[in-house]
Amino acid sequence: MTAAYDLIIVGGGPIGLACAIEAQKKNLNYLIIEKGAIVNSIFNYPLYMTFFSTAERLEIGDIPFNCLAPKPGRQEALEYYRNIHRYFNFSIHLFERVAEVKKQEGRLFKVKTDKNSYEAKNVIIATGFYDIPIEMNVKGEELAKVRHYYKEAHEYAFRNVLVVGANNSSVDAALECWRKGANVTMVIRKNEINNRVKYWAKPDIENRIAEGSITAYFESNITEIKDNEVEIQTPKGKITIENDFVLALTGYQPDLSFLENMGIQLSDDEMKTPTYHPETMETNVPGLFLAGVICGGMHTHKWFIENSRIHANMIMDYITAQ
Ligand SMILES: Cc1cc2nc3c(=O)[nH]c(=O)nc-3n(C[C@H](O)[C@H](O)[C@H](O)COP(=O)(O)OP(=O)(O)OC[C@H]3O[C@@H](n4cnc5c(N)ncnc54)[C@H](O)[C@@H]3O)c2cc1C
């Protein structure tokens, strides 16, 4: 056990790093603990994705994000955040998972990981929402051909691919796979493509559906996935189509039990919003803070980089004022 830190930051995503920058500026003795690579969620994004945010809105620590196009892609974002680490030389442990955060007698927290144990006066949870897919709970979902993460299209070329969902991830995957030669079908619960879909992708997918290049079943649900087929409940009845792969891009959810185990209260409604003070980001457990997209609970679109990087300043101002 090393000496107690002023602050432990759980999660080395953009907002965890933003918190570390502010902690460094305030001369706090801090440590970031990240279970994967630096900015692990972005590392796991589709290889050729384009951010909906422009580059300057992804900046942290007032370090310019240089990018030729207005909106960067995954590779450029990884380069940017790697350079941020080179510049600030963070105190960070990568590939170490935090298993438990517990407040001990007095004010110190004990932070247990899969490798070590630490003590800290304050803890920030900035663990995002990208690690747990929202499952469809249908028969056959456990088959290897069903994927909840999409990387790139090549594997799907010249195959029958079913894309579930009508949000950005589903639309990007459907268009990319179709352009690389896949026979793409979409199954969409609602009666339209989601309004949050990027403004350049929405007309593209709607036109591909209108011209019949991509088949879309609206107001429909998968009822069963088999080795070579999928059953779909459509408004006109049940149909069966040939299928090689299912891209179930039905969204992701934060690890809410991780928060509850630390004593953080969640709202009773379906959003499961964690309790925190909107000006200090301190939860109902004194000294335990939330930052970044995790703050929204199941409302995973409420917070993103541009509107949550400010959490870093709010927390550090509060900690240092105490
Ligand atoms: C495909 C896609 C595109 C997106 N595009 C945009 C965009 O254009 N603009 C935008 O602002 N947002 C975008 N987002 C949302 C984006 O993911 C978040 O805004 C951003 O990543 C939030 O940063 P964060 O630091 O809060 O969380 P994350 O980036 O998710 O970071 C959380 C980190 O915590 C780590 N972690 C989790 N649990 C533990 C644990 N127990 N122990 C240790 N480490 C842990 C994770 O590995 C991860 O690295 C997009 C999301 C997706 C999925």
The ligand as a MOL file (V3000), in Angstrom:
LIG
                    3D

  0  0  0     0  0            999 V3000
M  V30 BEGIN CTAB
M  V30 COUNTS 53 58 0 0 0
M  V30 BEGIN ATOM
M  V30 1 C -19.2610 5.4550 -31.7930 0
M  V30 2 C -19.3130 6.6340 -30.8460 0
M  V30 3 C -19.1120 7.9080 -31.3320 0
M  V30 4 C -19.1160 9.0070 -30.4540 0
M  V30 5 N -18.9050 10.2580 -30.9620 0
M  V30 6 C -18.8160 11.3050 -30.1040 0
M  V30 7 C -18.5430 12.6370 -30.5700 0
M  V30 8 O -18.4490 12.8930 -31.7640 0
M  V30 9 N -18.4240 13.6190 -29.6450 0
M  V30 10 C -18.5370 13.3790 -28.3050 0
M  V30 11 O -18.3720 14.3180 -27.5150 0
M  V30 12 N -18.8460 12.1640 -27.8520 0
M  V30 13 C -18.9830 11.1190 -28.7100 0
M  V30 14 N -19.2960 9.8980 -28.2290 0
M  V30 15 C -19.5760 9.7300 -26.8410 0
M  V30 16 C -18.2100 9.5250 -26.2070 0
M  V30 17 O -17.9870 8.1510 -26.0240 0
M  V30 18 C -18.0590 10.2430 -24.9950 0
M  V30 19 O -18.4290 11.5980 -25.1520 0
M  V30 20 C -16.6440 10.2090 -24.4220 0
M  V30 21 O -15.9430 9.0330 -24.6820 0
M  V30 22 C -16.8820 10.4350 -22.9750 0
M  V30 23 O -15.7080 10.3960 -22.2910 0
M  V30 24 P -15.6390 9.7830 -20.8230 0
M  V30 25 O -14.2250 10.0070 -20.4160 0
M  V30 26 O -16.7520 10.2960 -19.9860 0
M  V30 27 O -15.9420 8.2260 -21.0060 0
M  V30 28 P -15.1230 7.1350 -21.8510 0
M  V30 29 O -14.4150 7.7330 -22.9890 0
M  V30 30 O -16.0310 6.0150 -22.0990 0
M  V30 31 O -13.9910 6.6770 -20.8210 0
M  V30 32 C -14.2620 5.8430 -19.7440 0
M  V30 33 C -13.0050 5.0370 -19.4590 0
M  V30 34 O -13.1740 4.3630 -18.2020 0
M  V30 35 C -12.5740 3.0840 -18.3040 0
M  V30 36 N -13.1640 2.2330 -17.2690 0
M  V30 37 C -14.4490 1.7890 -17.1830 0
M  V30 38 N -14.6010 1.0220 -16.0720 0
M  V30 39 C -13.3920 0.9860 -15.4370 0
M  V30 40 C -12.9270 0.3590 -14.2460 0
M  V30 41 N -13.7220 -0.3850 -13.4790 0
M  V30 42 N -11.6190 0.5210 -13.9050 0
M  V30 43 C -10.7850 1.2750 -14.6670 0
M  V30 44 N -11.1880 1.8920 -15.8240 0
M  V30 45 C -12.4710 1.7530 -16.1900 0
M  V30 46 C -12.9030 2.6520 -19.7270 0
M  V30 47 O -12.0240 1.6470 -20.1900 0
M  V30 48 C -12.7610 3.9640 -20.5070 0
M  V30 49 O -11.4610 4.1390 -21.0390 0
M  V30 50 C -19.3370 8.7960 -29.0820 0
M  V30 51 C -19.5610 7.5140 -28.5940 0
M  V30 52 C -19.5560 6.4420 -29.4660 0
M  V30 53 C -19.8200 5.0730 -28.9110 0
M  V30 END ATOM
M  V30 BEGIN BOND
M  V30 1 1 1 2
M  V30 2 1 2 3
M  V30 3 2 2 52
M  V30 4 2 3 4
M  V30 5 1 4 5
M  V30 6 1 4 50
M  V30 7 2 5 6
M  V30 8 1 6 7
M  V30 9 1 6 13
M  V30 10 2 7 8
M  V30 11 1 7 9
M  V30 12 1 9 10
M  V30 13 2 10 11
M  V30 14 1 10 12
M  V30 15 2 12 13
M  V30 16 1 13 14
M  V30 17 1 14 15
M  V30 18 1 14 50
M  V30 19 1 15 16
M  V30 20 1 16 17
M  V30 21 1 16 18
M  V30 22 1 18 19
M  V30 23 1 18 20
M  V30 24 1 20 21
M  V30 25 1 20 22
M  V30 26 1 22 23
M  V30 27 1 23 24
M  V30 28 2 24 25
M  V30 29 1 24 26
M  V30 30 1 24 27
M  V30 31 1 27 28
M  V30 32 2 28 29
M  V30 33 1 28 30
M  V30 34 1 28 31
M  V30 35 1 31 32
M  V30 36 1 32 33
M  V30 37 1 33 34
M  V30 38 1 33 48
M  V30 39 1 34 35
M  V30 40 1 35 36
M  V30 41 1 35 46
M  V30 42 1 36 37
M  V30 43 1 36 45
M  V30 44 2 37 38
M  V30 45 1 38 39
M  V30 46 1 39 40
M  V30 47 2 39 45
M  V30 48 1 40 41
M  V30 49 2 40 42
M  V30 50 1 42 43
M  V30 51 2 43 44
M  V30 52 1 44 45
M  V30 53 1 46 47
M  V30 54 1 46 48
M  V30 55 1 48 49
M  V30 56 2 50 51
M  V30 57 1 51 52
M  V30 58 1 52 53
M  V30 END BOND
M  V30 END CTAB
M  END
